[in-house]
Amino acid sequence: MTTILHLGLGSFHRAHQALYIHELRQRGDTEWSITGGNLRPDMLATMEALQVQGGAYTLETVTPQGERSYTRIESIQRVIPYQDDLAPLIAAGAEAATRIISFTVTEAGYYLDAKNQLDWATFADLRADLEAVKAGRAGHTIYGGLVSILRARMHSGAGAVTLMNCDNLRHNGERSRAGLLQFIDALGDTALKAWVEQNTSSPNAMVDRITPRPTPDVAQRVKAATGWDDQAAIMGESFIQWVIEDNFIAGRPAWEQVGVEMVQSVDAYEEAKIRLLNATHSCIAWAGTLVGYQYIHEGTHDAVIRRIAYDYVTDDTIPVLDTPENPSPLDLRAYRDVVLDRFGNPAICDTNQRVAMDGYSKIPGFIVPTIRERLARGESIASVIMLPALFLAYLQRWHEGKIAYTYQDQAMDPAAAHAICEAADPVAAFAADTVLWGPLASTPRLLDALRVGYARVQLFVQNHLGAGPA
């Protein structure tokens, strides 16, 4: 049997990559299975439940029409319990049967700045991880964890392995590989760097399925429908997509047999997903939070919020992704409409809290590219600027302690964010933040557009709160 070692056994992996392997196994192709564990002591109750259940769990899927179905997933054949030295995880990665190491750690977990350089100055946990690995201890960031595993693999002579990124990061294979090599450079381990360069590949990929954090009623519905008292049940939308660059150094599953698109380049799919789906998702979460909604579908069905999202895609984003000289292979207008239909699914109950997180990664990653390209063409940014303007209003609400939930943002320096909100001119302070804007920071066209967008956001909030949530 051949193994995929997956780092990060959260809901998304279990609703997405694990399902594809399960479907292959259901078709009789049992060559591949998944071994999974976490680099940090996260979701301990879920991990314990998965161990008790032998790695099996139930996936509930829901269509936009509210039709529910249930699948018992059995592709995770081994669950590795967390321990601080990561010894069982490292041992699994050093086995010759492990041919792919995959990971889901969220966008902010890669610690990359706008120039794809590791941001050592901002992230204390990255610096601490480097020192831990230098001292011979296991690393707990994605880079430190991979170094710990790959060093053991190199010494064991287990052979080549593919490093497969499954996160919403543009050029995710290339960028996570660059971060890993920079981390190894900082360690000064030239032997490991040479081995990684020769014995690993890092395919780019685009992943897509809305997978909310499971609530207790998911397990209740699973028990009612299947009779199984599943303590690790999850739910997701019926839509699913995976596009992967076919760049595997040590073999791969026959994913194309179960609907995965194996391609030479994922660029067009990646840009469409990141800008038309991910950025729009954040837009709806920030706007919905500002007017008192809890769920994404509520904001999607709000005519004003939906229009802000629709105009962002239609006016400013599609024109830079689909041009006469570089036409998109996707029907972007149809894709936009499918995305909004998916977001409007009330059965998903995806929370604004989950989607709103990590704005300091999402603005530079999802939104700034459209602003930069529109400005370079001398075109208006009136529609796209509404997204960062919404985030500024959201940030001010967070600063005042008036967000109804805990906001999580790995890339945000809280002191710097509070300082923006306390500035005499918060819009100018926000526009000057190089973490968000890179070289665009404080440029006149950006600042002028932000002022107009922010005024529109203020009016939008006043009108909604004056009338109550729509």
Secondary structure as UniProt FT lines:
FT   STRAND          2..7
FT   HELIX           11..15
FT   HELIX           17..26
FT   TURN            27..28
FT   STRAND          32..37
FT   HELIX           44..52
FT   TURN            53..55
FT   STRAND          57..62
FT   TURN            64..65
FT   STRAND          68..73
FT   STRAND          76..79
FT   TURN            84..85
FT   HELIX           87..93
FT   TURN            96..97
FT   STRAND          98..103
FT   HELIX           107..110
FT   TURN            114..115
FT   TURN            120..122
FT   HELIX           124..134
FT   TURN            135..136
FT   HELIX           142..156
FT   STRAND          161..165
FT   TURN            170..171
FT   HELIX           172..187
FT   HELIX           190..199
FT   STRAND          200..201
FT   STRAND          205..208
FT   HELIX           216..226
FT   TURN            231..232
FT   STRAND          234..237
FT   STRAND          241..245
FT   TURN            249..250
FT   HELIX           255..258
FT   STRAND          261..263
FT   HELIX           267..272
FT   HELIX           273..278
FT   HELIX           279..290
FT   TURN            291..292
FT   HELIX           296..300
FT   HELIX           303..311
FT   HELIX           312..317
FT   HELIX           318..321
FT   HELIX           332..343
FT   TURN            346..348
FT   HELIX           352..356
FT   HELIX           359..362
FT   HELIX           363..367
FT   HELIX           368..376
FT   TURN            377..378
FT   TURN            382..385
FT   HELIX           386..399
FT   TURN            400..401
FT   TURN            410..411
FT   HELIX           414..422
FT   HELIX           426..431
FT   HELIX           434..437
FT   HELIX           438..440
FT   TURN            441..442
FT   HELIX           444..467
//
